[in-house]
Amino acid sequence: MEQNTKYDVGNGIHRVPLWRIGGYALNNTATNLYMFSMTFIAYFITGWVGLGVVLAGSFSMLMRLWDGITDPFIGFILDKTDGKFGKNRPFMVIGNIILFVTSFIIFHVTPSIPEGGARIAFFIVMNLLYYIGYTFQCIVTKSAQSCVTNDPKQRPVFAIFDAIYNIILFMGLQIVVSSVLAPKYGGFTNDVGIFHEIWMIVAFASAVCTVIAVISIWPKDNRKYFGTGEAQQIRFSDYAEVLKNNRAIQMLVLSASTDKLANAAKTGVVTVIMYGIVAGAYSLSGTFSLITSVISIPFIIVLAGYFAGRLGQRKIMIVCSWVALIGNLLMALLWIAGDPTTLRLPGMEGFTGLSFFTIALFVLTIITSGFMGVSAQIVIPMTADCADYETYRTGKYVPGLMGTLFSFVDKLISSLAPFITSLLIAAIGFKDVMPDVDTPYSDALRNVGVFITYGLVSIGLICNIIAMRFYPLTREKMEEIREKIAEIKASHGDNDAAA
């Protein structure tokens, strides 16, 4: 199963064929598919569950908090798991099955429940179960990083695959939703069938991604690649100790959670505001984003694949955050001072030539997306560095603890995102219904859209730069950590032989 000297290269370094990294990255895509479907949940809540705009945002915040609360418990179970099917694979399969079943019930059964308290209670219970499944599968994206590879030149490659998959996923599905499904069903509040079709696409694609990810991780999901190679005794008190004393995970959580807060605030409603209302071209939202994101892929490949492996993940995070910050500030200025109504591409109705706004937004989006894609995705392989650092620091291999501790704090902070979005939208007059594609333009809508799209992201990027100033895992430090872990493994092997 590819466990030979070709991939165990010595000096404590073990590698893996690149196709397995690419396949394993699809586990994150599998959960992101369901996350995409939930970006439109505010429309479902206000249109088919029966809650107002602010309550819808509050509900999403509470579910995100619940998602975070479940993380430590499931991480605790994962760290104690080491059966015939490995440590990580059972969580991938069980999680995807739970997501499949509960999401089907949420979108297909909820509207048939009598209106009122019964429907709301049913919806809440199904969401509680849904997020347990989400945590089951999502935890593996972080916990398995350290056993897949610890080669400093290979580990950042995950970010390349993950970024490319996310571009294809979010931009491609946005095209389907904005250009096909929204016109077909007249928006998100007229026919619940739009959610049924979104579910079918998401559920099937997620299942396929999960199968590929399970096959890809198979040969590395065994004790030989689990840190020191020994089973660990984990207590819940270890979570507090790690959060208190592991500076690397502290700074990474600060960086990632502020980014996640900003990105989670950019819900489907915000896309409708920016492209459908301000620019007057909602059907363009997916197409424009897909074109610019695909062209930005070379930036991601070069930055994450070449420079991150040679300069270290900390340094590349700092560089990318600075460039992305400048790009976001320039785009915010462009939407406010420019003329978004001239945003048109060839073949669209009303196209009379490429405007300054279109060209400027196109160029800035390409550059910014490339650098921001790296800064957003590199945090996942960086959690593996933090797990290795914990093994180096305490002698314990606890990837589940590290991954769920990261997710727990990350989700607690980012859970505020839908509430912030709903509060801002309600503050400008939309208290009972969300803005839709036929809502008239106003400066207030534009300002809220620009702040959520670019302002919150800029704040997150500033936090990245500050956090990385105190992040201890430089490229040189990681080399020292790998050598120390190899020594620990060797000593354990000698002890076993003597016994």
HUGI-V966844 format. One record per pair of residues at least 24 apart in sequence whose ideal C-beta (glycine too) atoms are under 10 Angstrom apart, sorted by sequence separation. I is the first residue (numbers start at 1). GAP is how many residues later the second one is. If there is no record, write none. Layout:
I/GAP
I/GAP
This chain:
102/24
103/24
105/24
106/24
177/24
299/24
382/24
383/24
424/24
425/24
38/25
101/25
102/25
105/25
173/25
176/25
424/25
38/26
102/26
334/26
335/26
380/26
102/27
103/27
333/27
334/27
379/27
421/27
424/27
425/27
101/28
102/28
173/28
424/28
101/29
102/29
173/29
331/29
99/30
102/30
103/30
330/30
331/30
334/30
98/31
99/31
102/31
103/31
330/31
333/31
379/31
420/31
421/31
98/32
99/32
101/32
102/32
173/32
420/32
424/32
98/33
99/33
100/33
169/33
330/33
331/33
98/34
99/34
330/34
331/34
98/35
99/35
329/35
417/35
421/35
97/36
98/36
169/36
327/36
328/36
420/36
95/37
96/37
98/37
99/37
327/37
330/37
331/37
94/38
95/38
96/38
98/38
99/38
326/38
327/38
330/38
94/39
95/39
97/39
98/39
99/39
327/39
329/39
417/39
95/40
96/40
97/40
169/40
327/40
328/40
95/41
96/41
326/41
327/41
94/42
95/42
326/42
327/42
93/43
94/43
95/43
324/43
325/43
327/43
91/44
92/44
93/44
95/44
165/44
323/44
324/44
327/44
328/44
91/45
92/45
95/45
323/45
324/45
326/45
327/45
90/46
91/46
92/46
324/46
325/46
414/46
91/47
92/47
323/47
324/47
325/47
91/48
92/48
320/48
323/48
324/48
88/49
91/49
92/49
322/49
323/49
324/49
90/50
320/50
321/50
324/50
325/50
88/51
89/51
320/51
321/51
323/51
324/51
88/52
91/52
92/52
319/52
320/52
323/52
324/52
87/53
88/53
91/53
320/53
321/53
322/53
291/54
320/54
321/54
88/55
89/55
288/55
316/55
319/55
320/55
321/55
87/56
88/56
279/56
288/56
319/56
320/56
49/57
87/57
278/57
288/57
317/57
318/57
320/57
66/58
70/58
74/58
78/58
86/58
285/58
287/58
316/58
317/58
320/58
48/59
73/59
77/59
88/59
281/59
284/59
316/59
317/59
67/60
71/60
75/60
87/60
88/60
279/60
280/60
281/60
284/60
287/60
27/61
31/61
49/61
59/61
63/61
66/61
67/61
70/61
74/61
78/61
86/61
252/61
274/61
279/61
280/61
281/61
284/61
287/61
313/61
317/61
27/62
30/62
34/62
37/62
44/62
48/62
49/62
62/62
66/62
69/62
70/62
73/62
74/62
77/62
78/62
252/62
255/62
259/62
278/62
279/62
280/62
281/62
316/62
317/62
44/63
48/63
67/63
68/63
70/63
72/63
251/63
277/63
278/63
279/63
280/63
281/63
24/64
27/64
31/64
47/64
49/64
59/64
63/64
66/64
67/64
70/64
71/64
74/64
75/64
79/64
279/64
280/64
281/64
284/64
314/64
27/65
30/65
31/65
34/65
38/65
41/65
45/65
50/65
55/65
59/65
62/65
63/65
66/65
67/65
70/65
74/65
78/65
252/65
259/65
275/65
278/65
279/65
283/65
313/65
317/65
30/66
33/66
34/66
37/66
41/66
44/66
49/66
50/66
62/66
65/66
66/66
69/66
70/66
78/66
248/66
255/66
262/66
274/66
283/66
304/66
308/66
313/66
44/67
48/67
50/67
60/67
63/67
64/67
67/67
68/67
71/67
75/67
281/67
295/67
299/67
303/67
307/67
24/68
27/68
31/68
34/68
38/68
59/68
63/68
67/68
71/68
75/68
148/68
275/68
281/68
295/68
298/68
299/68
302/68
303/68
313/68
314/68
27/69
30/69
34/69
37/69
50/69
51/69
66/69
70/69
74/69
137/69
144/69
148/69
274/69
281/69
292/69
296/69
297/69
299/69
300/69
301/69
304/69
305/69
313/69
37/70
49/70
50/70
140/70
147/70
280/70
288/70
292/70
295/70
296/70
299/70
300/70
303/70
304/70
308/70
48/71
49/71
63/71
67/71
148/71
149/71
291/71
292/71
295/71
296/71
299/71
300/71
303/71
304/71
313/71
314/71
51/72
141/72
148/72
292/72
293/72
294/72
295/72
296/72
297/72
298/72
299/72
300/72
302/72
303/72
313/72
49/73
50/73
137/73
140/73
144/73
147/73
148/73
288/73
292/73
293/73
296/73
297/73
299/73
300/73
301/73
304/73
308/73
312/73
49/74
140/74
146/74
147/74
284/74
288/74
291/74
292/74
295/74
296/74
299/74
300/74
304/74
308/74
45/75
48/75
49/75
147/75
150/75
291/75
292/75
294/75
295/75
296/75
299/75
303/75
137/76
144/76
147/76
149/76
289/76
292/76
293/76
296/76
297/76
140/77
144/77
147/77
148/77
150/77
288/77
292/77
293/77
296/77
300/77
304/77
45/78
147/78
279/78
292/78
296/78
300/78
44/79
146/79
147/79
279/79
112/80
146/80
147/80
188/80
289/80
293/80
111/81
140/81
144/81
146/81
188/81
376/81
392/81
110/82
279/82
389/83
108/84
111/84
188/84
376/84
389/84
107/85
110/85
111/85
187/85
372/85
375/85
376/85
379/85
386/85
388/85
392/85
41/86
182/86
368/86
375/86
382/86
385/86
386/86
392/86
107/87
108/87
386/87
107/88
108/88
372/88
376/88
385/88
389/88
392/88
393/88
397/88
38/89
106/89
107/89
187/89
368/89
372/89
375/89
382/89
389/89
392/89
395/89
107/90
178/90
182/90
371/90
375/90
388/90
391/90
392/90
395/90
107/91
108/91
177/91
382/91
390/91
392/91
393/91
397/91
38/92
103/92
104/92
107/92
372/92
385/92
389/92
392/92
38/93
106/93
107/93
178/93
375/93
385/93
388/93
391/93
392/93
395/93
174/94
177/94
178/94
182/94
388/94
391/94
103/95
104/95
107/95
187/95
34/96
38/96
103/96
104/96
107/96
385/96
388/96
389/96
392/96
174/97
178/97
388/97
391/97
395/97
178/98
391/98
34/99
35/99
100/99
103/99
104/99
183/99
34/100
103/100
182/100
183/100
341/100
174/101
182/101
340/101
31/102
100/102
101/102
31/103
34/103
35/103
99/103
100/103
103/103
178/103
179/103
180/103
182/103
31/104
34/104
99/104
100/104
178/104
179/104
31/105
177/105
178/105
179/105
31/106
32/106
100/106
178/106
179/106
180/106
340/106
30/107
31/107
96/107
99/107
100/107
178/107
179/107
336/107
30/108
31/108
99/108
175/108
177/108
178/108
179/108
28/109
31/109
32/109
175/109
177/109
178/109
263/109
340/109
27/110
28/110
30/110
31/110
96/110
97/110
100/110
175/110
176/110
336/110
340/110
27/111
30/111
96/111
99/111
174/111
175/111
178/111
335/111
336/111
27/112
28/112
29/112
174/112
175/112
335/112
27/113
28/113
96/113
97/113
173/113
174/113
175/113
259/113
263/113
27/114
28/114
96/114
171/114
172/114
174/114
175/114
262/114
335/114
336/114
26/115
95/115
96/115
171/115
174/115
175/115
335/115
24/116
25/116
170/116
171/116
174/116
259/116
260/116
334/116
24/117
27/117
92/117
93/117
96/117
171/117
172/117
173/117
259/117
333/117
92/118
93/118
96/118
171/118
172/118
332/118
335/118
336/118
92/119
170/119
171/119
256/119
260/119
331/119
332/119
335/119
24/120
93/120
170/120
171/120
255/120
256/120
259/120
334/120
24/121
89/121
92/121
93/121
171/121
172/121
255/121
332/121
333/121
92/122
167/122
168/122
171/122
172/122
256/122
257/122
331/122
332/122
25/123
167/123
170/123
171/123
255/123
256/123
331/123
332/123
21/124
24/124
89/124
90/124
255/124
256/124
330/124
24/125
88/125
89/125
92/125
167/125
168/125
328/125
329/125
332/125
88/126
89/126
167/126
168/126
253/126
256/126
328/126
329/126
331/126
332/126
21/127
166/127
167/127
252/127
255/127
256/127
327/127
328/127
331/127
20/128
21/128
86/128
89/128
328/128
329/128
20/129
85/129
88/129
89/129
92/129
164/129
167/129
168/129
328/129
329/129
28/130
32/130
36/130
87/130
88/130
163/130
164/130
167/130
252/130
253/130
327/130
328/130
16/131
18/131
39/131
86/131
90/131
251/131
252/131
327/131
328/131
16/132
17/132
25/132
29/132
33/132
86/132
88/132
89/132
325/132
326/132
328/132
329/132
14/133
15/133
16/133
21/133
25/133
28/133
29/133
32/133
36/133
85/133
86/133
88/133
163/133
164/133
167/133
249/133
252/133
253/133
324/133
325/133
328/133
14/134
15/134
16/134
21/134
24/134
25/134
28/134
32/134
35/134
36/134
39/134
86/134
87/134
163/134
248/134
249/134
252/134
324/134
325/134
327/134
14/135
15/135
16/135
22/135
25/135
26/135
27/135
29/135
30/135
35/135
39/135
86/135
87/135
248/135
251/135
325/135
326/135
13/136
14/136
15/136
18/136
21/136
22/136
25/136
26/136
29/136
33/136
36/136
37/136
85/136
86/136
87/136
163/136
164/136
249/136
250/136
324/136
325/136
13/137
14/137
17/137
21/137
24/137
25/137
28/137
29/137
32/137
33/137
36/137
40/137
86/137
160/137
163/137
164/137
248/137
249/137
324/137
325/137
12/138
13/138
15/138
16/138
22/138
23/138
24/138
25/138
28/138
32/138
36/138
39/138
84/138
87/138
88/138
162/138
163/138
248/138
249/138
323/138
13/139
15/139
18/139
21/139
22/139
25/139
26/139
29/139
82/139
87/139
161/139
247/139
248/139
321/139
322/139
325/139
13/140
14/140
15/140
21/140
22/140
25/140
29/140
33/140
37/140
47/140
48/140
82/140
86/140
160/140
161/140
163/140
246/140
248/140
249/140
321/140
322/140
324/140
325/140
13/141
16/141
21/141
25/141
28/141
36/141
40/141
47/141
48/141
82/141
159/141
160/141
163/141
246/141
248/141
249/141
320/141
321/141
7/142
9/142
18/142
19/142
22/142
40/142
46/142
47/142
159/142
160/142
162/142
247/142
248/142
321/142
322/142
18/143
22/143
46/143
47/143
160/143
161/143
246/143
321/143
322/143
7/144
43/144
44/144
47/144
48/144
82/144
157/144
159/144
160/144
161/144
242/144
246/144
320/144
321/144
43/145
44/145
47/145
159/145
160/145
245/145
248/145
321/145
42/146
43/146
158/146
159/146
160/146
247/146
318/146
319/146
321/146
48/147
79/147
156/147
157/147
246/147
260/147
264/147
317/147
318/147
321/147
40/148
44/148
47/148
156/148
157/148
160/148
242/148
245/148
246/148
273/148
317/148
82/149
156/149
159/149
241/149
245/149
257/149
261/149
264/149
265/149
269/149
318/149
319/149
44/150
81/150
82/150
156/150
252/150
256/150
257/150
260/150
264/150
267/150
317/150
318/150
43/151
44/151
80/151
154/151
156/151
157/151
242/151
256/151
259/151
260/151
263/151
264/151
265/151
266/151
267/151
270/151
317/151
318/151
43/152
79/152
80/152
153/152
156/152
157/152
238/152
242/152
249/152
253/152
257/152
258/152
261/152
262/152
264/152
265/152
269/152
273/152
316/152
79/153
80/153
153/153
155/153
156/153
241/153
249/153
253/153
256/153
257/153
260/153
261/153
264/153
265/153
269/153
314/153
315/153
318/153
40/154
41/154
44/154
79/154
80/154
155/154
156/154
159/154
242/154
248/154
249/154
252/154
253/154
256/154
257/154
260/154
261/154
263/154
264/154
265/154
267/154
270/154
282/154
283/154
314/154
317/154
40/155
79/155
153/155
154/155
156/155
241/155
250/155
253/155
254/155
255/155
257/155
258/155
259/155
260/155
261/155
262/155
265/155
266/155
267/155
270/155
282/155
313/155
314/155
78/156
152/156
153/156
156/156
238/156
242/156
246/156
249/156
253/156
254/156
257/156
258/156
261/156
264/156
265/156
269/156
282/156
77/157
152/157
153/157
156/157
159/157
249/157
252/157
253/157
256/157
257/157
260/157
264/157
265/157
273/157
280/157
314/157
37/158
40/158
76/158
151/158
152/158
155/158
238/158
243/158
252/158
256/158
257/158
262/158
267/158
277/158
313/158
314/158
39/159
75/159
76/159
79/159
232/159
239/159
242/159
246/159
250/159
253/159
254/159
257/159
261/159
265/159
276/159
277/159
314/159
315/159
316/159
38/160
76/160
152/160
156/160
227/160
238/160
241/160
242/160
249/160
253/160
276/160
277/160
313/160
314/160
315/160
37/161
152/161
227/161
269/161
273/161
276/161
277/161
280/161
312/161
313/161
314/161
36/162
37/162
76/162
234/162
239/162
243/162
272/162
273/162
275/162
276/162
277/162
279/162
312/162
313/162
73/163
76/163
227/163
228/163
232/163
233/163
234/163
238/163
239/163
242/163
243/163
272/163
273/163
276/163
277/163
278/163
311/163
312/163
314/163
37/164
38/164
72/164
75/164
227/164
232/164
234/164
272/164
273/164
277/164
278/164
311/164
312/164
314/164
34/165
36/165
37/165
226/165
227/165
230/165
232/165
236/165
239/165
240/165
243/165
269/165
270/165
272/165
276/165
277/165
278/165
310/165
312/165
313/165
36/166
37/166
72/166
230/166
231/166
232/166
234/166
235/166
239/166
243/166
268/166
269/166
273/166
309/166
312/166
35/167
72/167
228/167
230/167
232/167
234/167
238/167
267/167
269/167
272/167
278/167
279/167
308/167
312/167
33/168
34/168
71/168
227/168
228/168
229/168
232/168
273/168
277/168
278/168
33/169
34/169
36/169
37/169
227/169
228/169
232/169
239/169
277/169
278/169
32/170
33/170
36/170
227/170
279/170
33/171
34/171
226/171
227/171
274/171
278/171
30/172
33/172
34/172
225/172
227/172
273/172
274/172
277/172
278/172
33/173
226/173
272/173
273/173
32/174
33/174
223/174
274/174
275/174
30/175
31/175
33/175
273/175
274/175
29/176
30/176
33/176
273/176
274/176
29/177
30/177
32/177
33/177
272/177
273/177
30/178
31/178
270/178
271/178
274/178
26/179
27/179
29/179
30/179
31/179
270/179
273/179
274/179
26/180
29/180
30/180
269/180
270/180
273/180
274/180
28/181
29/181
30/181
270/181
26/182
27/182
30/182
270/182
271/182
26/183
27/183
29/183
30/183
266/183
269/183
270/183
25/184
26/184
29/184
26/185
27/185
28/185
267/185
23/186
26/186
27/186
265/186
266/186
25/187
26/187
27/187
265/187
266/187
23/188
24/188
25/188
26/188
265/188
266/188
23/189
24/189
26/189
27/189
22/190
23/190
24/190
26/190
27/190
262/190
265/190
266/190
22/191
23/191
24/191
25/191
262/191
265/191
266/191
23/192
24/192
262/192
264/192
265/192
20/193
23/193
24/193
262/193
263/193
22/194
23/194
24/194
262/194
263/194
20/195
21/195
23/195
261/195
262/195
265/195
20/196
21/196
24/196
64/196
261/196
262/196
19/197
20/197
24/197
259/197
262/197
263/197
20/198
171/198
258/198
259/198
261/198
262/198
17/199
20/199
258/199
261/199
262/199
16/200
20/200
64/200
259/200
260/200
16/201
258/201
259/201
262/201
17/202
167/202
258/202
259/202
261/202
16/203
257/203
258/203
16/204
60/204
256/204
258/204
259/204
15/205
255/205
258/205
259/205
14/206
163/206
167/206
255/206
257/206
258/206
60/207
163/207
166/207
256/207
255/208
256/208
258/208
16/209
163/209
164/209
254/209
255/209
258/209
14/210
57/210
163/210
166/210
254/210
255/210
257/210
14/211
162/211
163/211
166/211
255/211
256/211
7/212
57/212
165/212
251/212
252/212
254/212
255/212
7/213
56/213
160/213
163/213
164/213
251/213
254/213
255/213
159/214
160/214
162/214
163/214
253/214
254/214
159/215
162/215
163/215
251/215
252/215
2/216
3/216
8/216
53/216
159/216
161/216
162/216
251/216
252/216
254/216
255/216
1/217
2/217
3/217
8/217
159/217
160/217
250/217
251/217
254/217
1/218
2/218
156/218
159/218
160/218
162/218
251/218
1/219
3/219
158/219
159/219
162/219
251/219
252/219
158/220
159/220
250/220
251/220
1/221
3/221
156/221
159/221
250/221
251/221
252/221
3/222
156/222
158/222
159/222
248/222
249/222
250/222
251/222
46/223
155/223
158/223
159/223
247/223
248/223
43/224
156/224
157/224
247/224
248/224
249/224
39/225
42/225
43/225
155/225
156/225
247/225
248/225
38/226
41/226
42/226
43/226
155/226
156/226
158/226
246/226
247/226
39/227
40/227
41/227
42/227
154/227
155/227
39/228
40/228
35/229
38/229
39/229
40/229
43/229
152/229
155/229
248/229
38/230
39/230
155/230
37/231
39/231
40/231
36/232
39/232
40/232
149/232
148/233
152/233
155/233
150/234
145/235
146/235
149/235
150/235
145/236
148/236
142/237
145/237
146/237
147/237
150/237
142/238
145/238
146/238
150/238
141/239
142/239
145/239
146/239
142/240
143/240
144/240
145/240
146/240
147/240
142/241
143/241
145/241
146/241
141/242
142/242
145/242
146/242
145/243
142/244
143/244
146/244
189/244
142/245
146/245
189/245
188/246
190/246
187/247
189/247
188/248
187/249
188/249
147/250
186/250
187/250
146/251
186/251
187/251
146/252
147/252
186/252
146/253
145/254
182/254
183/254
143/255
144/255
182/255
143/256
144/256
146/256
229/256
142/257
143/257
145/257
146/257
228/257
142/258
143/258
145/258
227/258
228/258
230/258
140/259
143/259
144/259
178/259
229/259
230/259
139/260
140/260
142/260
143/260
228/260
229/260
139/261
142/261
143/261
227/261
228/261
229/261
141/262
142/262
227/262
230/262
140/263
142/263
143/263
228/263
229/263
139/264
142/264
143/264
228/264
229/264
138/265
139/265
142/265
224/265
230/265
138/266
141/266
230/266
139/267
229/267
139/268
135/269
138/269
135/272
135/273
138/273
135/276
131/280
91/309
88/311
87/312
88/312
87/313
79/317
79/318
79/319
81/319
78/320
79/320
80/320
78/321
79/321
76/322
78/322
79/322
75/323
77/323
78/323
79/323
152/323
155/323
75/324
76/324
79/324
75/325
76/325
78/325
79/325
74/326
75/326
78/326
152/326
75/327
77/327
152/327
72/328
75/328
76/328
150/328
71/329
72/329
74/329
75/329
71/330
74/330
75/330
152/330
73/331
75/331
150/331
151/331
71/332
72/332
75/332
150/332
71/333
72/333
74/333
75/333
70/334
71/334
71/335
72/335
73/335
150/335
68/336
71/336
72/336
150/336
70/337
71/337
70/338
71/338
68/339
69/339
71/339
146/339
67/340
68/340
71/340
67/341
68/341
70/341
71/341
68/342
69/342
68/343
69/343
67/344
68/344
66/345
67/345
68/345
64/346
65/346
68/346
64/347
65/347
67/347
68/347
63/348
64/348
67/348
28/349
64/349
66/349
64/350
65/350
64/351
65/351
25/352
28/352
63/352
64/352
61/353
62/353
64/353
61/354
64/354
25/355
60/355
61/355
63/355
64/355
60/356
61/356
62/356
60/357
61/357
62/357
60/358
61/358
57/359
59/359
60/359
61/359
21/360
57/360
58/360
59/360
61/360
57/361
58/361
60/361
61/361
56/362
57/362
60/362
56/363
57/363
59/363
57/364
58/364
54/365
56/365
57/365
58/365
56/366
57/366
55/367
57/367
53/368
54/368
57/368
53/369
54/369
57/369
52/370
53/370
56/370
54/371
55/371
53/372
54/372
45/373
53/373
54/373
52/374
12/376
42/376
46/376
54/376
41/377
45/377
53/377
54/377
57/377
52/378
53/378
54/378
56/378
39/379
42/379
52/379
53/379
38/380
42/380
52/380
53/380
52/381
53/381
53/382
42/383
46/386
47/386
46/387
47/387
46/388
45/389
47/389
43/390
43/391
42/392
43/393
40/394
13/466
12/467
11/468
14/468
12/469
13/469
12/470
13/470
11/471
12/471
11/472
12/472
12/473
13/473
12/474
11/475
12/475
10/476
12/476
12/477
12/478
